[in-house]
Amino acid sequence: MKNYKSKHINPETFEEKEIETLIPTSIVENVKNSLNGLGEEFMVTPTMINPDDLSVVFGVIETDINSSRLKYKVSISLQK
């Protein structure tokens, strides 16, 4: 079982490095596919890794311009 990896850019130094989480890639991909299946009324942001706790984070934004443009955060983290 492979763990999810992603590139991270330090906002202060702009140094790029690869971060590996302890979360299996299959879980991240299944959640990502499920979120992308929400339909056109929602936009899913790119996958991000929080370098502090190595959680995987997705953002979900309502695309209806007549609404208050609600924003949601979906996070996958390792429970210790």
C-alpha positions as CSV (number, residue, x, y, z in Angstrom):
1,M,0.0,0.0,0.0
2,K,1.5,3.3,-1.1
3,N,1.1,6.5,0.9
4,Y,-0.1,9.7,-0.7
5,K,2.6,12.2,-1.8
6,S,2.4,15.7,-3.0
7,K,4.7,18.7,-3.7
8,H,4.7,21.5,-1.1
9,I,6.0,25.0,-1.7
10,N,7.2,26.9,1.4
11,P,5.4,30.3,1.2
12,E,8.4,32.1,2.8
13,T,11.3,30.6,0.8
14,F,9.5,29.2,-2.2
15,E,11.5,26.1,-1.8
16,E,9.7,23.1,-3.3
17,K,9.8,19.6,-1.7
18,E,7.8,16.4,-1.8
19,I,5.8,15.5,1.3
20,E,4.6,12.0,2.0
21,T,1.6,11.5,4.3
22,L,0.7,8.4,6.2
23,I,-2.6,8.2,4.4
24,P,-3.0,5.5,1.7
25,T,-3.2,6.9,-1.9
26,S,-6.3,4.8,-2.5
27,I,-8.2,6.6,0.2
28,V,-7.3,10.0,-1.1
29,E,-8.2,9.1,-4.7
30,N,-11.5,7.7,-3.7
31,V,-12.5,10.8,-1.7
32,K,-11.3,13.0,-4.6
33,N,-13.4,11.0,-7.1
34,S,-16.4,11.2,-4.8
35,L,-16.1,15.0,-4.4
36,N,-15.6,15.5,-8.2
37,G,-18.9,13.6,-8.6
38,L,-20.9,16.3,-6.7
39,G,-22.0,17.9,-10.0
40,E,-21.6,21.3,-11.6
41,E,-23.0,23.1,-8.5
42,F,-19.8,22.6,-6.6
43,M,-16.1,23.2,-7.5
44,V,-13.4,21.2,-5.8
45,T,-10.1,22.8,-5.1
46,P,-6.8,21.1,-5.8
47,T,-5.6,18.6,-3.1
48,M,-3.3,20.1,-0.5
49,I,-1.3,18.6,2.3
50,N,-1.0,20.4,5.6
51,P,2.8,20.2,6.4
52,D,2.1,20.6,10.2
53,D,0.0,17.4,10.6
54,L,0.3,15.8,7.2
55,S,-3.5,15.8,6.7
56,V,-4.9,15.9,3.1
57,V,-7.3,18.8,2.6
58,F,-9.9,19.5,-0.2
59,G,-11.9,22.6,-0.5
60,V,-15.5,22.6,-1.9
61,I,-17.1,25.8,-3.1
62,E,-20.6,26.4,-4.3
63,T,-20.6,27.7,-7.9
64,D,-24.1,29.3,-7.8
65,I,-23.5,33.1,-8.0
66,N,-26.9,33.8,-6.4
67,S,-26.0,32.0,-3.2
68,S,-23.7,33.2,-0.5
69,R,-20.9,31.0,-2.0
70,L,-20.6,28.6,0.9
71,K,-17.2,27.0,1.3
72,Y,-16.5,23.7,2.8
73,K,-13.3,22.0,4.0
74,V,-12.9,18.2,3.7
75,S,-9.9,16.9,5.6
76,I,-8.4,13.4,5.9
77,S,-6.1,12.9,8.8
78,L,-4.6,10.0,10.7
79,Q,-6.2,9.3,14.0
80,K,-3.7,8.4,16.7
